[in-house]
Amino acid sequence: LGYLYRVIGLILFDWNQLEEAERAFMQGIDFMSQDVPGEMLIMSTSMLPYIKLAQGKREEALRLADDCIRRVEAYPLPYIPAMIKARLIRFWIRVKKRDRIEEWLRNCGLSPDDTIRYAHDAEYFALAKVLIWQERAEEALHVLAQLHDLTQSQGRNGKLFYVLALQALALQQSQNLDRALEVLETSLVLAQSEGYIRPYVEEGLPMEDLLERGAAQGIWQQAYLDGYVNQLLKAIRQDQTGLGD
């Protein structure tokens, strides 16, 4: 039941239904806490900082993220700390904690030239995010090309749309705006039917800029995406409070 509530919480969070997502995660954590503490419990608690930040509760989110890092350090299986720290990278980028990001990059042992395996894809998503954050767009695109092939070959559209969204942002950063809009359109087509909101919202102002550029060119209307894009833009604009300097 704890695992089931975690999955429900993830879906609700991606739909940007924050209060419902929090209730699902807390119910799942309650069930998991009654058993031997394991990786599902740690993975569930690592989502709480994202929820609190999205609710505008920055200080509580930071405290929960720090607590999660301390808790995971003592976990006996080494791949779990690596996975959880990678999953928190998007959070550290959103709250602009440069020291946390650079510490992770120094210690992660990853390179843009690595061959990516499925078991470690979460870590390479984090690497791609950091490379974009560092404005190393070409290296990010190299990592994302592998993630694209990996997710597409396995039919994992729930991750493929996000790979495409990140590719669009990296292409935007490298001034290849026409291609960025093409890739983002493919991402949006995949995501619209599943109702994904939060993954785009969490990309913040660069995603807002790209969506607005597409709107100005009439791309989203031509692709029957204008209603969906308006929903995303509204959510992004409502989300900018609480992120700090």
C-alpha positions in Angstrom: 0.0 0.0 0.0 2.8 2.4 0.8 4.3 1.8 -2.7 0.9 2.3 -4.3 0.3 5.6 -2.5 3.8 6.7 -3.6 2.9 6.1 -7.3 -0.4 7.9 -6.8 1.5 10.8 -5.3 3.9 11.0 -8.2 1.0 11.1 -10.7 -0.8 13.8 -8.8 2.3 15.9 -8.5 2.9 15.7 -12.2 -0.7 16.9 -12.7 0.2 19.8 -10.4 -2.4 18.7 -7.8 -0.2 19.6 -4.9 -2.4 19.1 -1.9 -3.7 15.7 -3.1 -0.1 14.7 -3.9 1.0 15.6 -0.4 -1.8 13.6 1.2 -0.9 10.5 -1.0 2.8 10.7 -0.1 2.1 11.2 3.6 -0.2 8.2 3.6 2.4 6.1 1.8 5.1 7.2 4.2 2.9 6.3 7.1 2.4 2.8 5.7 6.1 2.4 4.9 7.2 3.6 8.3 5.4 0.6 9.9 7.6 -1.8 8.0 11.4 -2.1 7.9 12.6 1.3 6.5 13.7 0.8 2.9 14.4 2.6 -0.3 10.8 3.3 -1.1 10.5 5.2 2.1 13.5 7.3 1.3 12.4 7.9 -2.3 9.0 9.1 -1.0 10.5 11.5 1.5 12.7 12.9 -1.2 9.6 14.2 -3.0 8.4 16.3 0.0 10.9 19.1 -0.6 9.5 19.5 -4.2 5.9 19.6 -2.9 6.6 22.2 -0.1 8.6 24.4 -2.5 5.7 24.2 -5.0 3.4 25.3 -2.2 5.6 28.4 -1.6 7.1 27.0 1.7 10.7 27.5 0.8 12.3 27.2 4.3 10.4 24.0 5.1 11.4 22.6 1.7 15.1 23.3 2.4 14.9 21.7 5.8 13.3 18.6 4.4 15.9 18.4 1.6 18.7 18.7 4.1 17.1 16.0 6.3 16.8 13.7 3.4 20.5 14.1 2.5 21.5 13.3 6.1 19.2 10.3 6.3 20.4 8.8 3.0 24.1 9.0 3.9 23.6 6.2 6.4 21.8 3.9 3.9 23.7 0.6 3.6 23.3 0.1 -0.2 25.5 2.6 -2.1 23.3 3.0 -5.1 20.4 4.4 -3.1 22.3 7.6 -1.9 23.5 8.2 -5.4 20.0 7.9 -6.8 18.4 10.1 -4.1 21.1 12.8 -4.4 20.5 12.8 -8.2 16.8 13.1 -7.8 17.3 16.2 -5.6 19.4 18.0 -8.1 16.4 19.6 -9.8 15.3 20.9 -6.4 18.8 22.4 -5.7 18.8 24.1 -9.1 15.3 25.6 -8.4 16.4 27.1 -5.1 19.8 28.2 -6.5 21.9 26.3 -4.1 25.2 26.4 -6.0 27.2 24.7 -3.3 24.9 21.6 -3.3 25.0 21.4 -7.1 28.7 21.7 -7.4 29.3 19.2 -4.6 27.1 16.7 -6.4 28.9 17.2 -9.7 32.3 16.8 -8.0 31.3 13.6 -6.3 28.9 11.9 -8.7 31.7 10.3 -10.9 29.7 10.9 -14.1 30.9 12.3 -17.4 29.0 13.5 -20.5 31.0 10.9 -22.5 29.8 7.9 -20.4 27.7 5.1 -21.9 24.3 5.3 -20.0 22.7 2.2 -18.6 19.0 2.0 -17.7 19.7 1.4 -14.0 21.4 4.8 -13.8 19.3 7.0 -16.0 18.1 9.1 -13.0 21.7 10.2 -12.4 22.2 11.1 -16.0 19.0 13.2 -16.1 20.5 15.1 -13.2 23.8 15.4 -15.1 22.0 16.8 -18.1 20.2 19.3 -15.8 23.4 20.5 -14.3 25.1 20.9 -17.7 22.2 23.1 -18.9 22.5 25.0 -15.6 26.2 25.5 -16.4 25.4 26.6 -20.0 27.2 23.6 -21.4 24.5 23.0 -23.9 26.5 20.8 -26.4 27.5 18.4 -23.6 24.0 18.3 -22.3 22.7 17.5 -25.8 25.2 14.6 -26.0 23.8 13.1 -22.7 20.2 13.7 -23.7 20.7 12.0 -27.1 21.6 8.8 -25.3 18.7 9.2 -22.9 16.4 9.8 -25.8 17.5 6.6 -27.6 17.3 4.6 -24.3 13.8 5.8 -23.4 12.4 5.6 -26.9 13.7 2.0 -27.5 11.9 0.9 -24.3 8.7 2.8 -25.2 8.9 4.8 -22.0 6.9 7.9 -23.1 6.6 8.9 -19.5 10.3 9.8 -19.6 10.6 10.5 -23.3 8.5 13.7 -23.2 10.8 15.0 -20.5 14.0 14.1 -22.4 12.6 16.1 -25.3 11.7 19.0 -23.1 15.3 19.2 -21.8 16.6 18.8 -25.4 14.5 21.8 -26.3 16.0 23.9 -23.5 19.5 22.9 -24.4 18.8 23.8 -28.1 17.4 27.1 -27.0 20.5 27.8 -25.0 22.7 27.0 -28.1 20.6 29.6 -30.1 19.0 26.9 -32.3 15.5 28.2 -31.6 13.7 26.7 -34.6 14.9 23.2 -33.7 14.1 23.8 -30.0 10.5 24.6 -30.9 10.2 21.6 -33.1 11.5 19.3 -30.3 9.3 21.0 -27.7 6.2 20.4 -29.9 7.0 16.7 -30.0 7.4 16.7 -26.2 4.1 18.5 -25.7 2.2 16.2 -28.0 3.4 13.2 -26.0 2.7 14.9 -22.6 -0.7 16.5 -23.4 -2.8 13.3 -23.3 -1.3 12.3 -19.9 -1.9 15.7 -18.4 1.7 16.4 -17.4 2.0 19.9 -15.9 4.6 20.0 -13.2 7.7 18.8 -15.2 7.3 21.8 -17.5 6.5 24.2 -14.6 9.7 23.2 -12.8 11.8 24.3 -15.8 10.8 27.8 -15.0 11.6 30.9 -17.0 13.5 29.3 -19.8 10.5 27.0 -20.5 8.1 30.0 -20.2 10.2 31.9 -22.8 10.2 29.0 -25.2 6.5 28.4 -24.9 5.8 32.1 -25.4 8.0 32.1 -28.5 6.0 29.2 -30.0 2.8 31.1 -29.1 4.0 34.2 -30.9 4.7 32.1 -34.0 1.3 30.4 -33.9 3.0 27.0 -33.6 0.9 25.7 -30.7 -2.4 26.7 -32.4 -1.4 24.9 -35.6 -0.6 21.7 -33.5 -3.8 22.0 -31.5 -1.7 22.6 -28.4 -2.7 26.2 -27.6 -5.1 25.3 -24.8 -2.5 23.0 -23.2 0.3 25.6 -23.6 -1.9 28.3 -22.0 -2.4 26.0 -19.0 1.3 25.4 -18.7 2.1 29.1 -19.0 -0.5 30.0 -16.3 1.0 27.3 -14.0 4.6 28.5 -14.6 3.7 32.1 -13.8 1.9 31.2 -10.6 4.9 29.1 -9.5 7.6 31.8 -9.4 6.9 32.8 -5.7 9.0 31.1 -3.0 12.0 30.2 -5.1 14.3 32.9 -3.6 17.3 34.7 -5.0 
